[in-house]
Amino acid sequence: MKSFLTLAAAALPFLHGADAFWRMNCAVIQTGRVDPLVNPGTVAAHAHSIVGGSSKCSKQTCGNVEY
């Protein structure tokens, strides 16, 4: 009986739709003509706005991107 109640309590959130969201307070850390993957080391022909982690830089390469 105890395991049934535990299972029922665990399943309860999935029986009804959730009204929730998750938000991070991120800011634009860079805007510019930087595209280290397409145009490494040079000025790109287009612009990007980078939002989020501050570990990104203009010298980012495919080899040093953390997933």
Beta strands, then each sheet from edge to edge (+ up, - down):
strand 1: 28-32
strand 2: 48-51
sheet 1: 1+ 2-
end
